[in-house]
Amino acid sequence: TAQLVLEQNPAVYTAVERDASATEIVQKWLNVDNIRRRVFNGSAQQSGLPDACASVLYVEAMLTMASTTHRKQIIEEAFRVLEPGGRFALHEVALTQATANAPGEADHVRKTLTHSIHHKVHPVLINQWIAMLEEAGFEIQKQKTAPMTLLEPSRIIRDEGLLGAARFLFRLLTRGPERRRVLEMRRAFRSVRPHMTALSLIAVKPS
């Protein structure tokens, strides 16, 4: 996603990455001589950025994997960092209403995903995502859902392009442990797909 954003040549681009390896990857895409493009290690809860310094902010699946407390802190930090009229874009995962209504089903989905990716996952209903944003002061501008197709070949090609998908396949073919983990994750995603949806939201900080 960072590469797609940079291809649009934004006037200023600042990335905050918690993971050092992700920071290095993004740094390779940046023009090191351009002070308007930078990436640094930091926390989404406390970015260290000035108040009202951003016009657009986006996160991907970060909130789904955050605890309730951290999720609230991240949304509040986004509200602080955005200028009035600024937009906050989120790409997360949501539970379906039918899943939430079925006794024990939501917990089963969370446990399945947590076991698969070795990190706690906390998907919630669409209206719960919206409520969190509104409680922080945001107004919802746009909402879109789509089938959850993580790690499916068609999704990989769409996201990475043919060349990127080919590189991904080559890594899986040549790295046994990595291949086994990816296949395990895909089986888990497929097993819970009927209970989940991909969710995109655009929220606006009021002017």
Backbone as JSON, one array per atom type, in Angstrom:
{
  "sequence": "TAQLVLEQNPAVYTAVERDASATEIVQKWLNVDNIRRRVFNGSAQQSGLPDACASVLYVEAMLTMASTTHRKQIIEEAFRVLEPGGRFALHEVALTQATANAPGEADHVRKTLTHSIHHKVHPVLINQWIAMLEEAGFEIQKQKTAPMTLLEPSRIIRDEGLLGAARFLFRLLTRGPERRRVLEMRRAFRSVRPHMTALSLIAVKPS",
  "N": [[0.82, -1.2, 0.0], [1.94, 1.22, 0.77], [3.7, 1.67, -1.34], [1.89, 2.07, -3.46], [0.67, 4.43, -2.64], [2.86, 6.19, -2.69], [3.37, 6.24, -5.39], [1.52, 8.02, -6.26], [2.64, 10.39, -5.75], [2.55, 12.11, -3.3], [2.46, 15.31, -1.61], [3.61, 15.41, 0.93], [4.81, 12.68, 2.8], [4.54, 10.55, 5.47], [5.45, 7.79, 7.3], [4.69, 5.56, 9.93], [6.08, 2.92, 11.43], [5.95, 0.05, 13.4], [7.49, -2.2, 13.29], [10.85, -3.02, 12.69], [11.9, -4.21, 10.35], [9.88, -3.74, 8.5], [10.07, -1.0, 8.39], [12.54, -0.7, 7.11], [11.93, -1.76, 4.59], [10.0, 0.06, 3.59], [11.61, 2.32, 3.58], [13.3, 1.86, 1.45], [11.71, 2.44, -0.69], [11.45, 5.12, -0.54], [12.62, 8.39, -1.41], [15.66, 9.2, -0.37], [16.8, 11.67, -0.35], [14.77, 13.4, -0.24], [13.2, 15.37, 1.92], [10.57, 15.46, 2.46], [9.55, 12.99, 2.51], [9.38, 10.37, 4.66], [10.11, 7.75, 7.03], [9.66, 6.17, 10.12], [10.43, 4.29, 13.11], [7.88, 3.69, 15.41], [5.07, 4.16, 17.65], [1.66, 3.46, 17.12], [-0.15, 4.33, 18.93], [1.07, 6.43, 20.24], [2.35, 8.49, 18.35], [4.08, 10.64, 18.2], [3.9, 12.66, 16.4], [3.05, 16.04, 15.38], [0.13, 17.93, 16.5], [-2.75, 17.99, 14.38], [-1.42, 17.66, 11.86], [-1.69, 16.17, 9.56], [-3.38, 15.43, 6.48], [-4.5, 13.18, 5.42], [-4.84, 9.91, 6.67], [-4.02, 6.5, 7.05], [-4.7, 3.08, 7.95], [-4.06, -0.44, 8.01], [-5.59, -3.34, 8.82], [-4.53, -3.09, 11.3], [-6.03, -2.32, 13.56], [-7.72, -4.48, 13.94], [-6.04, -6.34, 15.03], [-5.38, -5.24, 17.42], [-5.69, -4.7, 20.95], [-8.68, -3.92, 22.86], [-8.22, -1.62, 24.4], [-5.84, -0.53, 23.25], [-6.79, -0.14, 20.68], [-8.68, 1.9, 20.99], [-6.93, 3.92, 21.81], [-5.35, 4.24, 19.52], [-7.21, 5.18, 17.63], [-7.93, 7.58, 18.83], [-5.48, 8.88, 18.72], [-5.19, 9.13, 15.97], [-7.25, 10.94, 15.46], [-6.25, 13.18, 16.77], [-3.9, 13.75, 15.31], [-4.8, 14.32, 12.73], [-5.73, 17.04, 10.61], [-8.45, 19.47, 10.81], [-11.17, 18.4, 8.87], [-9.67, 16.43, 7.77], [-9.05, 13.07, 6.55], [-9.58, 9.72, 7.61], [-8.66, 6.59, 6.8], [-9.56, 3.21, 6.89], [-8.82, -0.24, 6.69], [-10.14, -3.09, 7.54], [-11.21, -6.08, 9.31], [-14.39, -7.53, 9.73], [-16.93, -9.03, 11.79], [-19.76, -10.96, 10.75], [-23.27, -10.22, 11.18], [-24.84, -12.47, 11.6], [-22.99, -14.28, 12.6], [-22.3, -13.08, 15.03], [-24.71, -13.39, 16.32], [-24.91, -16.09, 16.74], [-24.44, -18.39, 19.29], [-21.29, -18.56, 20.8], [-19.95, -18.56, 18.35], [-18.55, -16.27, 17.45], [-16.38, -16.19, 19.23], [-15.16, -18.56, 18.49], [-14.28, -17.93, 15.89], [-12.42, -15.88, 16.45], [-10.54, -17.29, 18.01], [-9.67, -19.2, 16.16], [-8.41, -17.63, 14.17], [-6.47, -16.34, 15.73], [-4.88, -18.5, 16.59], [-3.93, -19.31, 14.12], [-2.39, -17.15, 12.99], [-0.73, -16.6, 15.03], [-1.05, -14.44, 16.72], [-3.01, -12.32, 18.73], [-6.34, -11.74, 17.71], [-8.99, -9.5, 17.13], [-11.68, -9.2, 15.78], [-14.68, -7.3, 15.16], [-18.2, -6.37, 14.98], [-19.55, -4.51, 12.15], [-21.04, -2.24, 12.89], [-19.95, -1.81, 15.38], [-17.31, -1.1, 14.82], [-17.84, 1.35, 13.56], [-19.04, 2.74, 15.67], [-16.87, 3.05, 17.44], [-15.25, 4.86, 16.06], [-16.95, 7.06, 15.85], [-17.29, 7.7, 18.53], [-14.83, 8.77, 19.1], [-15.0, 11.15, 17.82], [-15.12, 11.25, 15.07], [-16.72, 11.46, 11.81], [-18.54, 9.3, 9.75], [-17.79, 8.86, 6.43], [-17.71, 7.13, 4.24], [-18.47, 3.72, 3.5], [-17.6, 0.37, 2.85], [-17.92, -3.03, 1.93], [-16.51, -6.31, 1.36], [-15.97, -9.67, 0.13], [-13.96, -11.77, 2.23], [-10.88, -12.52, 1.19], [-8.26, -13.2, 1.78], [-4.98, -14.34, 1.06], [-5.81, -15.87, -1.08], [-5.24, -16.98, -4.44], [-6.23, -15.25, -6.54], [-6.59, -12.86, -5.19], [-3.98, -12.28, -4.34], [-2.7, -11.85, -6.79], [-4.13, -9.62, -7.66], [-3.43, -7.76, -5.69], [-0.61, -7.75, -5.68], [0.21, -7.85, -8.31], [1.2, -9.57, -11.36], [3.97, -10.14, -11.46], [4.79, -9.71, -8.79], [3.18, -11.64, -7.55], [4.27, -13.93, -8.66], [6.82, -13.88, -7.54], [6.12, -14.23, -4.87], [5.02, -16.83, -4.97], [7.31, -18.25, -5.72], [8.91, -17.95, -3.44], [7.39, -19.43, -1.63], [7.59, -21.98, -2.74], [10.26, -22.56, -2.42], [10.84, -22.35, 0.24], [10.26, -24.24, 2.78], [9.23, -24.17, 5.6], [8.0, -21.63, 5.6], [6.12, -21.97, 3.59], [4.45, -23.95, 4.7], [3.37, -22.56, 6.86], [1.96, -20.46, 5.59], [0.06, -21.93, 4.14], [-1.32, -23.09, 6.25], [-2.43, -20.8, 7.4], [-4.08, -19.98, 5.29], [-5.93, -22.07, 5.19], [-7.18, -21.66, 7.63], [-8.31, -19.1, 7.23], [-10.08, -19.69, 5.17], [-11.84, -21.39, 6.5], [-13.19, -19.72, 8.24], [-14.3, -17.85, 6.64], [-17.11, -17.61, 5.87], [-18.09, -16.3, 8.07], [-17.12, -13.76, 8.23], [-16.23, -10.47, 6.98], [-14.5, -8.33, 4.71], [-13.72, -4.99, 5.45], [-13.95, -1.61, 4.57], [-13.51, 1.67, 5.64], [-14.06, 5.17, 5.57], [-13.41, 7.84, 7.48], [-14.1, 11.11, 8.71], [-12.56, 13.94, 10.17], [-14.32, 16.41, 11.77], [-14.64, 19.74, 10.44]],
  "CA": [[0.0, 0.0, 0.0], [2.84, 2.38, 0.81], [4.21, 1.89, -2.7], [0.8, 2.63, -4.25], [0.51, 5.83, -2.22], [4.01, 6.96, -3.16], [3.25, 6.41, -6.84], [0.66, 9.19, -6.49], [3.49, 11.55, -5.48], [1.97, 13.05, -2.33], [3.34, 16.43, -1.25], [4.35, 14.97, 2.12], [4.46, 11.32, 3.18], [5.18, 10.11, 6.71], [5.02, 6.45, 7.72], [5.09, 5.13, 11.26], [6.11, 1.47, 11.44], [6.43, -0.51, 14.66], [8.44, -3.26, 12.98], [12.06, -2.48, 12.07], [12.06, -4.72, 8.99], [8.92, -3.0, 7.66], [10.65, 0.34, 8.22], [13.6, -0.81, 6.1], [11.3, -1.97, 3.28], [9.42, 1.34, 3.16], [12.7, 3.25, 3.35], [13.83, 1.6, 0.11], [10.82, 3.07, -1.67], [11.49, 6.56, -0.36], [13.77, 9.14, -1.9], [16.33, 9.61, 0.87], [17.16, 13.08, -0.46], [13.53, 14.17, -0.18], [12.85, 15.48, 3.33], [9.12, 15.38, 2.59], [9.19, 11.58, 2.58], [10.15, 9.78, 5.75], [9.52, 6.65, 7.77], [10.39, 5.94, 11.36], [9.83, 3.36, 14.06], [7.09, 4.38, 16.42], [3.85, 3.52, 18.12], [0.44, 4.07, 16.59], [-0.85, 4.96, 20.04], [1.79, 7.67, 20.55], [3.2, 8.62, 17.16], [5.06, 11.72, 18.32], [3.64, 13.66, 15.37], [2.37, 17.23, 15.91], [-1.32, 18.02, 16.34], [-3.33, 18.5, 13.13], [-0.35, 17.76, 10.86], [-1.95, 15.29, 8.42], [-4.65, 15.58, 5.78], [-5.0, 11.82, 5.21], [-4.18, 8.9, 7.49], [-4.62, 5.19, 6.8], [-4.18, 1.9, 8.63], [-4.53, -1.69, 7.4], [-5.69, -4.51, 9.71], [-3.87, -2.8, 12.57], [-6.98, -2.27, 14.66], [-8.23, -5.83, 14.15], [-5.07, -7.07, 15.85], [-5.1, -4.47, 18.63], [-6.62, -4.9, 22.06], [-9.7, -2.88, 22.95], [-7.59, -0.4, 24.92], [-4.94, 0.02, 22.23], [-7.62, 0.29, 19.55], [-9.22, 3.21, 21.37], [-5.82, 4.87, 21.83], [-4.93, 4.48, 18.13], [-8.22, 6.03, 17.0], [-7.81, 8.92, 19.42], [-4.25, 9.47, 18.19], [-5.5, 9.51, 14.6], [-8.06, 12.16, 15.51], [-5.36, 14.27, 17.17], [-2.91, 14.04, 14.27], [-5.46, 14.84, 11.53], [-6.22, 18.42, 10.58], [-9.89, 19.53, 10.6], [-11.5, 18.02, 7.51], [-8.8, 15.33, 7.36], [-9.71, 11.78, 6.39], [-8.97, 8.54, 8.23], [-9.07, 5.41, 6.03], [-9.29, 1.95, 7.57], [-9.13, -1.5, 6.01], [-10.15, -4.02, 8.66], [-12.05, -7.27, 9.18], [-15.57, -7.44, 10.6], [-17.79, -10.2, 11.94], [-21.12, -10.8, 10.24], [-24.29, -10.18, 12.23], [-25.26, -13.85, 11.87], [-21.96, -14.88, 13.46], [-22.44, -12.5, 16.36], [-25.95, -13.89, 16.93], [-24.78, -17.52, 17.02], [-23.71, -18.57, 20.54], [-19.94, -19.11, 20.73], [-19.35, -18.53, 17.02], [-17.57, -15.18, 17.36], [-15.18, -16.61, 19.95], [-14.51, -19.58, 17.67], [-13.59, -17.23, 14.81], [-11.26, -15.18, 17.02], [-9.55, -18.29, 18.41], [-9.12, -19.81, 14.94], [-7.48, -16.69, 13.55], [-5.36, -16.12, 16.66], [-4.02, -19.68, 16.51], [-3.33, -19.39, 12.79], [-1.37, -16.13, 12.72], [0.1, -16.48, 16.24], [-1.22, -13.09, 17.27], [-4.42, -12.16, 19.09], [-7.17, -11.05, 16.71], [-10.23, -9.06, 17.77], [-12.67, -8.62, 14.86], [-15.97, -6.95, 15.75], [-19.23, -6.05, 14.0], [-19.38, -3.25, 11.43], [-21.56, -1.12, 13.68], [-19.03, -1.57, 16.49], [-16.22, -0.3, 14.25], [-18.35, 2.71, 13.34], [-19.25, 3.36, 16.98], [-15.57, 3.44, 17.98], [-14.81, 6.07, 15.36], [-17.83, 8.18, 16.21], [-17.01, 8.06, 19.92], [-13.61, 9.59, 19.11], [-15.32, 12.43, 17.2], [-15.14, 11.15, 13.62], [-17.96, 11.27, 11.07], [-18.32, 8.3, 8.72], [-18.05, 9.39, 5.09], [-17.92, 6.05, 3.27], [-18.36, 2.36, 4.03], [-17.65, -0.62, 1.79], [-17.55, -4.38, 2.35], [-16.15, -7.24, 0.29], [-15.64, -10.99, 0.67], [-12.61, -11.89, 2.76], [-10.17, -13.43, 0.29], [-6.84, -13.17, 2.1], [-4.12, -15.44, 0.63], [-6.33, -16.55, -2.27], [-4.42, -16.6, -5.6], [-6.75, -14.09, -7.27], [-6.34, -11.67, -4.36], [-2.54, -12.01, -4.37], [-2.4, -11.26, -8.1], [-4.72, -8.27, -7.69], [-2.69, -6.88, -4.78], [0.83, -7.71, -5.94], [0.53, -7.91, -9.73], [1.69, -10.89, -11.78], [5.37, -10.32, -11.07], [4.83, -9.87, -7.34], [2.59, -12.93, -7.22], [5.25, -14.95, -9.04], [7.87, -13.88, -6.51], [5.52, -14.82, -3.67], [4.93, -18.26, -5.21], [8.68, -18.8, -5.71], [9.35, -18.05, -2.04], [6.69, -20.55, -1.0], [8.1, -23.23, -3.3], [11.65, -22.78, -2.02], [10.99, -22.22, 1.7], [9.29, -25.16, 3.35], [8.52, -23.68, 6.79], [7.14, -20.5, 5.23], [4.99, -22.52, 2.81], [3.53, -24.63, 5.61], [2.65, -21.57, 7.67], [1.0, -19.76, 4.73], [-1.04, -22.85, 3.84], [-2.11, -23.2, 7.48], [-3.21, -19.57, 7.53], [-5.14, -19.96, 4.28], [-6.98, -23.0, 5.63], [-7.93, -21.0, 8.71], [-9.1, -18.03, 6.63], [-11.19, -20.29, 4.43], [-12.8, -21.99, 7.42], [-14.0, -18.68, 8.9], [-14.75, -16.87, 5.64], [-18.55, -17.3, 5.91], [-18.43, -15.54, 9.28], [-16.41, -12.49, 8.25], [-16.22, -9.65, 5.77], [-13.5, -7.26, 4.66], [-14.41, -3.72, 5.65], [-13.24, -0.35, 4.36], [-14.22, 2.84, 6.16], [-13.41, 6.48, 5.51], [-13.98, 8.71, 8.5], [-13.63, 12.5, 8.56], [-12.53, 14.79, 11.36], [-15.12, 17.59, 11.43], [-13.93, 21.02, 10.28]],
  "C": [[0.86, 1.25, 0.0], [3.36, 2.7, -0.59], [3.13, 2.52, -3.58], [0.59, 4.1, -3.91], [1.64, 6.69, -2.78], [3.97, 7.19, -4.66], [2.36, 7.59, -7.2], [1.38, 10.5, -6.18], [2.85, 12.55, -4.52], [2.97, 14.14, -1.96], [4.21, 16.07, -0.05], [3.87, 13.57, 2.47], [5.25, 10.95, 4.44], [4.6, 8.77, 7.12], [5.53, 6.17, 9.12], [4.97, 3.61, 11.29], [6.65, 0.97, 12.77], [7.55, -1.51, 14.43], [9.64, -2.7, 12.23], [12.24, -2.95, 10.64], [11.1, -4.03, 8.03], [9.43, -1.59, 7.4], [11.7, 0.32, 7.12], [13.0, -0.97, 4.7], [10.74, -0.66, 2.74], [10.52, 2.33, 2.82], [13.29, 3.08, 1.95], [12.99, 2.27, -0.96], [10.89, 4.59, -1.62], [12.75, 7.16, -0.99], [14.48, 9.73, -0.69], [16.72, 11.07, 0.84], [15.94, 13.99, -0.33], [13.05, 14.22, 1.27], [11.34, 15.4, 3.54], [8.62, 13.93, 2.58], [10.04, 10.93, 3.67], [9.38, 8.64, 6.39], [10.34, 6.47, 9.03], [9.66, 4.92, 12.22], [9.06, 4.14, 15.12], [5.86, 3.59, 16.78], [2.64, 4.23, 17.55], [-0.36, 4.75, 17.69], [-0.25, 6.31, 20.41], [2.81, 7.9, 19.44], [4.3, 9.66, 17.33], [4.89, 12.8, 17.28], [2.9, 14.86, 15.99], [0.85, 17.13, 15.74], [-1.67, 18.53, 14.94], [-2.29, 18.66, 12.02], [-0.63, 16.98, 9.59], [-3.31, 15.56, 7.8], [-5.31, 14.23, 5.53], [-4.17, 10.86, 6.06], [-4.82, 7.56, 7.18], [-3.93, 4.11, 7.61], [-4.8, 0.67, 7.97], [-4.44, -2.82, 8.41], [-5.01, -4.28, 11.06], [-4.85, -2.89, 13.73], [-7.58, -3.64, 14.96], [-7.32, -6.61, 15.09], [-4.68, -6.31, 17.11], [-6.12, -4.81, 19.71], [-7.63, -3.76, 22.09], [-9.1, -1.56, 23.41], [-6.71, 0.25, 23.89], [-5.71, 0.55, 21.03], [-8.18, 1.69, 19.8], [-8.11, 4.27, 21.33], [-5.37, 5.23, 20.41], [-5.91, 5.42, 17.43], [-8.14, 7.45, 17.54], [-6.56, 9.63, 18.91], [-4.46, 9.92, 16.74], [-6.29, 10.81, 14.57], [-7.19, 13.36, 15.86], [-4.45, 14.72, 16.03], [-3.55, 14.66, 13.02], [-5.85, 16.3, 11.7], [-7.74, 18.4, 10.44], [-10.23, 19.28, 9.12], [-10.66, 16.87, 6.99], [-9.53, 14.0, 7.37], [-8.88, 10.65, 6.99], [-9.52, 7.31, 7.52], [-8.64, 4.14, 6.76], [-9.66, 0.78, 6.68], [-9.0, -2.58, 7.08], [-11.02, -5.24, 8.33], [-13.2, -7.16, 10.17], [-16.3, -8.78, 10.66], [-19.15, -9.92, 11.3], [-22.11, -10.8, 11.4], [-24.74, -11.58, 12.6], [-24.27, -14.55, 12.79], [-22.09, -14.38, 14.89], [-23.67, -13.04, 17.09], [-25.87, -15.36, 17.32], [-23.93, -17.73, 18.28], [-22.33, -19.22, 20.33], [-19.24, -18.98, 19.4], [-18.29, -17.44, 16.9], [-16.28, -15.55, 18.06], [-14.42, -17.67, 19.16], [-13.71, -18.93, 16.54], [-12.32, -16.57, 15.34], [-10.16, -16.18, 17.39], [-8.89, -18.94, 17.2], [-8.08, -18.91, 14.3], [-6.26, -16.45, 14.44], [-4.37, -17.28, 16.6], [-3.27, -19.73, 15.19], [-2.19, -18.4, 12.59], [-0.48, -15.87, 13.93], [0.1, -15.06, 16.79], [-2.7, -12.92, 17.59], [-5.15, -11.3, 18.07], [-8.51, -10.73, 17.36], [-11.2, -8.44, 16.77], [-13.99, -8.36, 15.57], [-16.96, -6.66, 14.62], [-18.97, -4.7, 13.33], [-19.87, -2.08, 12.27], [-20.7, -0.81, 14.9], [-17.81, -0.78, 16.02], [-16.66, 1.16, 14.11], [-18.52, 3.44, 14.67], [-17.94, 3.83, 17.6], [-15.08, 4.74, 17.36], [-15.65, 7.27, 15.77], [-17.6, 8.63, 17.65], [-15.77, 8.95, 20.04], [-13.83, 10.95, 18.46], [-15.39, 12.41, 15.69], [-16.57, 11.07, 13.08], [-17.68, 10.3, 9.93], [-18.73, 8.87, 7.36], [-18.38, 8.28, 4.09], [-17.69, 4.7, 3.94], [-18.48, 1.37, 2.88], [-17.23, -1.98, 2.35], [-17.24, -5.23, 1.13], [-15.88, -8.6, 0.92], [-14.2, -11.02, 1.17], [-11.86, -12.95, 1.97], [-8.66, -13.41, 0.54], [-6.15, -14.48, 1.7], [-4.72, -16.3, -0.48], [-5.53, -16.08, -3.48], [-4.91, -15.35, -6.33], [-6.49, -12.79, -6.51], [-4.86, -11.29, -4.4], [-2.16, -11.35, -5.68], [-2.93, -9.83, -8.17], [-3.91, -7.3, -6.84], [-1.25, -6.68, -5.21], [1.19, -7.61, -7.42], [1.1, -9.28, -10.08], [3.11, -11.14, -11.32], [5.49, -10.53, -9.56], [4.26, -11.2, -6.9], [3.55, -14.07, -7.55], [6.38, -15.03, -8.01], [7.37, -14.53, -5.22], [5.46, -16.34, -3.81], [6.31, -18.91, -5.15], [9.18, -18.95, -4.28], [8.68, -19.23, -1.35], [7.25, -21.89, -1.47], [9.49, -23.57, -2.78], [11.88, -22.72, -0.51], [9.89, -23.03, 2.38], [8.53, -24.64, 4.56], [7.56, -22.53, 6.48], [5.92, -20.99, 4.48], [3.97, -23.18, 3.73], [2.72, -23.63, 6.43], [1.6, -20.84, 6.83], [-0.2, -20.65, 4.42], [-1.93, -23.05, 5.06], [-3.0, -21.97, 7.66], [-4.35, -19.54, 6.52], [-6.28, -20.91, 4.64], [-7.84, -22.37, 6.71], [-8.83, -19.91, 8.15], [-10.31, -18.59, 5.89], [-12.26, -20.84, 5.38], [-13.7, -20.95, 8.08], [-14.57, -17.66, 7.91], [-16.25, -16.59, 5.69], [-18.96, -16.41, 7.08], [-17.85, -14.13, 9.29], [-16.55, -11.75, 6.93], [-15.07, -8.66, 5.85], [-14.25, -5.93, 4.69], [-13.48, -2.55, 5.39], [-14.11, 0.79, 4.87], [-13.39, 4.09, 5.91], [-14.15, 7.37, 6.49], [-13.34, 10.09, 8.39], [-13.63, 13.19, 9.92], [-13.28, 16.08, 11.03], [-14.28, 18.87, 11.36], [-14.27, 21.96, 11.44]]
}
